[in-house]
Amino acid sequence: MTPASRLIVGPFNRVEGDLEISLAVADGIVSDARVTAPLYRGFEHILQHRPVSDALVVAPRICGICSVSQSRAAAAAIAHWAGAEATANGRLAADLMLAAETVADHLTHFTLFFLPDFARAEYAGRPWFSAAATRFRALHGEAAQAFLPARARFLHLMGLLAGKWPHTLALQPGGSTKSIDSGERIRLLAILAEARRFVETQVIGDDLERFAALATPDALAAWVTESESGDLRLFLRIADDLDLKRLGRGPGTLMSYGTALCSPGLWRDGVAAPLDLTSVREDVSHAWLAGTAEHPAQGRTLPDADKDAAYSWCKAPRLNAQPVEVGALARQVIDGQPLFRDLMTHHGSNVRDRVLARLFETARLLLAMDDWARALRPRDPFCADIPLPDSGSGVGLIEAARGGLGHWLRVDRGRIAGYQIIAPTTWNFSPRDAAATPGPLEQALVGTPVTPGETTPVAVQHVVRSFDPCMACTVH
């Protein structure tokens, strides 16, 4: 075996926020990886000592891409602290907002962030390259040209539902302050119908119901070969040629807080189990942060930029002292979707199935959004007035597009005494912990091929992008 060489990859384009990865490469494969989030932001400090309601203004500014997710988690934390519930219309409106952001994120990731790497010159000799270059070339490919106006039209939903996007102030502990009248509901349904047509014709190439009913790997394989319609089928043919189901193997333990569609839970050793968050700890042994491993309900964020052995501003959240993977694949597996249970059992989490799960979830969400929009009752209240106690604590757990997002809130005499956030990419892109256990991406990168002379290895790009990182949220 030849001695390992070091390769620094980054900054990454088509990624929200700053990311740098240090790789040890021996005999043409990655033997070790360290993932660095090099930017400190400190939203926990910004929120300290403010009135509790300020969380609804400040937290969405953590990220423009995930702003509804941050708003929803902040509102949920305050509602939990107050022991309150949103109105029925408020819950439906909030679910529609979060689903709209998730669908937009999934389609943006697939079309603009992930697929362009298959139009790179490294793949020029592959039989599918000409089709991939025509469809997937960054910005100027047919897929991007069709998607960008469709995305803009789809996000008109946010104007109707949230008043504006990003950084809406409509989401509140009692529901949504933006009511929907009968005319607006008709417009919602029309936009959803238009989005469905786009996804069915351009992305999936089939009816949403038929695609979402695929229940076995054999059924998926047969579906891919029966037509050449849709970018997903082309991607799956590429994935088979490049054997992407064997690339980017994650730690094997998956977690989901649950959604309006998907059950919460934990997937470990091939078995689904209830989710118990009492054992969550945020390890800071390799982060530029002082302190010890603490549960986020009691956690702190104390910068220590000169700390020995540290290499990231990202904490290392662990559940039962183990790293876990979060995201659309985790949601589908834990929810019991048979196709993804089968795929997870045979191949573990991997590049292909993370991407496939996002498109599967997109189909499920668009179908559900139509039902939720029809269930709105314009004459009924959308928001309840919630009296707030003087002190206490609460937690808001939601599923953002990229996975589980948690806000832990402590209140003393009406002011924020503590606020801790664990974002999805904090789970997935965490550094090592005190036991030197790598985070999920660090584990997934081991074994990735690197061709001699590559400075931004294409396979490494595939693995990183399969998690769809949002580094701005990662460092809070």
N, C-alpha and C positions, 0 to 999 in steps of 0.2 A: 504493500500500500504506500502510495506517495504521500509526503507530508501535506497537511491541509494548508491551503492558501486562504487569505482573507479577502472578502469582496464587500464593499459598502454599496448598497443600492438605495438610491433616493436623491433628492425628493421625488416622490411619485406624482406623475400627472394624472388627471382624471380621478383624483381623490380629494375629498373634503378635509382640509387641514394638512398639517405637516406630518410626514412619516419617513423614517429612515430605518433600514434593516442591515445588520452586519451578518454576513454569512461566512462560515468556514466551509470550504469546498475541497473535497478529496476524491480523486479518481472519478471526476466528472459529476459528482452529486453533492448536495448540501449535507454536511455532517452535523452542523450546529447552526442555530440562528438566534439572534437577539434583536428584538423589535423595540425601536425607540420612538416615543412620542416626544419630540424635542421642544414643544411649545407649552409654556405654563400660562393658565388663564385665571384660575382662582375665583370662580363664581360663588363658591361657598363663602369666601370672605366678603364678596360684594353684598351677599344676602344677610350677613350677620347684623343683628340689632335693628333691622328694618321692621316696619309693620308687616304682619303676616301677608296682607293682601299684595304687598310688593312682589312676592314670589310669582304672582300671576303675570307681572309685567317683566321682571328680570329674567326668570328662568327660560322663557321662549327665546331670548336673545343668545342663549348658548349656541344655537345653530339655526340658520335659516332653512336648511333642508328638513330638519326634524322639529320645527318649531311647534307644530300641533302636538306632537308627542310630548315635548317638554311641558306645554301648557296643560295637557291632559293629566300628566303625572303630578304636576304641582296642584291642580284642582283636586285630584283624588287624595293627595296627602292632606290637604286642608279639610276636605269632607270627612276623611277618616278621623282626624283630630276632633272635628266638631260633632261626630256621630250623626252625620246627615246623609241624605240621599237626594239625587237629582230627580226631577220630574221625568215622566215617561218620555215626553217629547225631547227633553233635554238629553236623556241617554241616547235616544235615536240620533239626534243631531250630532252629538259628540262622536258616536260610533261612525257616522257618515263622514265626518271631518277626518278622523284618524284613518279610516279606510281609504279615503281619497288621497291622503298624503302617502299612505303605504303603496297604493297602486301606482301613483306617479313615481315614487322612488323605485319600485321594482322595474317598471318599464324604462325609466331613465337609466338605471344601472345596466340593464340588459342591452339596450340599444346604443347608448352613448359611452358607457364606461367599459363594459366587458367585451362586447363583440369586436370593436375595432382592432384588438390585438391579433385577431385571426386574419386581418388584412395586411399584416407585417411581412416584409420581404423574406423573413426567415422561412415562411411557409410557401414560397413561390413554386416549389416542386410538387406540392400536394394536389391531388385530382380535384379537390373542391375549391382551390385557391381563387380561381377566376370568379366563381359565383360569390365567394366571401368578399373579395375585393370590391366587386360591384355593389353589393348590398351593405357591407359593414365598414367601409372606409370612413375614418373619423370625419365628421361634419358634412362631407360631400357625398357619402354613400347614399344609395337609394333609401335605406332604412332610416337614417337620420333625417333626410329631407322630408320623408313622410311623417316622421314622428314628431318633430318639433312643433309644427302647427297643431297637431292633434293634442299634444301635451298642453299647449297654451289654452286650447278650447276646453279640455278636461278640467283644468284648474279654475275655470270660471265657476265651478262648483263651490270653491272656497269663498268667492264673493257672495254667493247666495247663502251659504251655510255659516260663514265665519265673519262676514263683513270685509275681511281682507286676508291676504296670505302673502308672506309669512307674518308671524308675530301677532296673531289675532288676540284681542282681549275678550272675545265673546265667551270663551270657556270659563265657567265659574263652578264652585263647589255644588251649587244648586242646579246646574244644567248649562244652558246657553242663553245669553242675553239677546242673541239674534234669532228672532222668531221667523218662521217660514209661513207665508200666506199661501192660499190655494194656487195662485198664479205662479209663484216661485216653485211650488212643488211640481207643477207641470213642466217647468223649465228644467228642474233637476232630473226628472225622468227622461226628458228629451236628450239632455247631455249624456246621461248614462247609456241611453240607447245608441248614441253616436259613438261613445267610447267602446261599447261592446262590438259594434260593427268594425271599428278599427282593429281591435285586438283579434277578433275572429279572422279577418281577412289578411292582415299584415303580419301579425306576431305568431299566433297559434295555427292559423290555417284550418280551423274547424270550429264547430259549435262549442260554446263554453261548457254546456252540459255534458256533451260527449267526451270532451277532453277531461273534465273533472271526474268522470266516471271510470277512467282507466284505473284498474285495481291490481295489476300484476306486471312484472317486468316483461313477460311475454306479450301481454296486451300492448304495452308501450312500444316494444320493438315492432310489432305488427302495424301499429298506428304510424310509426315513422316511415315505414316502407310503402304504405298504401297511397301516398301522395307526396308531391314536392312543394306543396303550398305552405307558406309560413316560415318565418325566420327561425322559429323554435326547431322545426324539423331539420333545417340546414345545420343549426348548431348541434343537434343530437347526432347527426351523421359525422360532423367534425369531431365531436367528443368520442365517438366510437373509433374513428381512425387514430386519434391521438391517445386513446385509452385514458380519458380524463377521469373515469371512475376510480382509477388507481392513483390519482395524483391528489395531493393535499389532504391526506388522511388526518382527521381530527382526533381529539382525545377519547372519543367514544361515549362520553357522558353529555347528555343534552338537557337543557332546562327551558321551561316556558312558564311565564306568569299567567297565561291564559288570556283569551280575547272573547269578543262576542260570538266568535265562531269556533274557537279552539279551547279545549280543556287545559287547565294548568297541570304541571307535573314535572317529573324527572324521569329520564331514560338512562338506565345504568345497567351494564352487563346484560343487555338485551331484554330488560324488563322495565315496564312502566311502574312508577311509584308516586305516592303523594309528595308534594313539595313542602319541605320544612325549612324555613329560612332562618331558624334560630342559630344554625351553625355557620352562617355567612360571616366571613372575616375579610377585611381588606388588608392584605399584607403589604408592607412598604419597605421590605428589606432591600429591594433593588430599585426603588423609586427615589427620586430626589425629594423625599419628604421625610420629616422626622416623626418619631413615635413608634408605636407597636401595632401589631395586628389587632384590629378592633371591629366589632359589629358596626355597621353604618349608623345605627340608631344612637351610638355613643361616639362615633368617629369624628376625627378632626383632619384638617388639611393644613399642614405646617411645612412650608417650603424649606428645603435644605440643599441648596444648589451645589455645595462642595462635598456632599456625602460620598464616602468611599463605597465602592462596589455597586453604586447606583448607575443606571444607564437609561432611565425613562422618567417622564413626569406622570406616567400612568401607574396607578396602583395595581395590585394583583389580587382581585377578588377571588375567593375560594369558597366552595360549598363542601362541607365535611372535609376540609383541607385538600380538596381536589379541584383542578380547573374544570370548567364546564363550557360547552359551546352553546351559543344562542343564535336564533335567527329563524327564518322561514322553514328551513329543514327541521329544526327542533320542534317547531309548532306542529308540523304535519305528522311527524313521527309520534309525538306525545299524544296528539289528538286521535291516534289510532287509524290514520289513513292507510289502507292496506298496501298500496303501492310503495309508500315510503317506509313502512315497517319492513317490508320485504327487502327493499334496497339497502336499508340500514343494516339489516341482519347479515347480508351477504358482502357488502362492500364498505360498511362504516360510512362516516361523513366524508365527502370528497368534493372535488371541484364541480363535476357534472351535476351531482344531485343537489348541491346548494343552489345552483342556477335553476335547475328544473323545478325545485320546490317554490321558488319565487313566482314562476309563471303559473304553476298549479294554484298557488294561493291567490294570484291575481284573478284567475277565472272564478274561484270560489267567492272572492270578495265582490266582484262585479255583480254576480248573481244575487248575493246577499244585500248589496246596496240598493238594488231595485226593490227588494222586499221592504227594507227599512224605510226608503223614501215613501212607498205606498202606505206604510203604517203611520206616518206622521199625521197628527190631528191638528190642523191649523188653528182651530178655535180654542184649543186647550193650552195651558201655560207651558212655556219652555224653560222657565227658571224659577226656582223656589228661593225665597229669602231665608238665608241660613244664619242664625245667631251664632257668634263665635265665642267659645269660652276664653277665660283669661290665660290659662296655662295648660300644658299637656304636650302630647306628641301624636304624630300620625305618620303613615306611610302610604305613598301612592305607587302602585305597581301596575304597569301597563306593558303592552308589547308594541314597540316601535317597529318600523320596517326591518331594522337590522337585528331585533331581538329584545330581550327583557330590559326595561328601563325602570329604575327605582329611585324615588325621592323620599328621603327620610327627614322628617321635620321635628324640631323641638321648639316649644314656645314658652316664654316666661313673661308674664304680665303684658301680653299682647304683642310682644316683640320676638323676632326669630332669635333663639338662643343657639341653635345648631341646624345646619342644613347640609346633608350629604347626598350625593348623586352617584349612582353606578349606572353608567350607560352601556348599551350593548357592546360597543367596541372596546370598552374597558374590560369586559369579560373576555372577548375574543383576542384582543391584542395585548393582553397583560404580559408583564415581564416575569421573570422567575420569582419564586417565593423563597421563604427562609429555608425550605428543604431542597432548594435548587430545582424544583419542578418547573419546567417551561410552561408558558401559557399556550392556549390552543393554536394560535398561528405559528408560534415557535415550534411546536410539535409537528404541525402540518407541513412546514417547509422542509423538514428533515427527509432526505431521500429524493428531493426534487432535482432533476437533471440540469446541469449547467454546461453548455457547449463552450469549448476553449475560445477565448477571445470575447465572449459575451460580457458586456458591462451592465446591461439591464436585462438579465436572462428572461426570455419570454415565458418559460414555465413558472418561474418565480412570480411574474406578473399575474399569471392565471390564478395561482394559489391565493395571492394577496387579494385580488379583485373578487374572488369567489366569496369572500366574507363581506364585501361591500363596505369598506371601512369609512367611518365618519370620525376623523381624528379630533375635530373641534369639540365634539361631545366627549370623547375619550378622556380628555384632560379637564373636563368640566368647564 
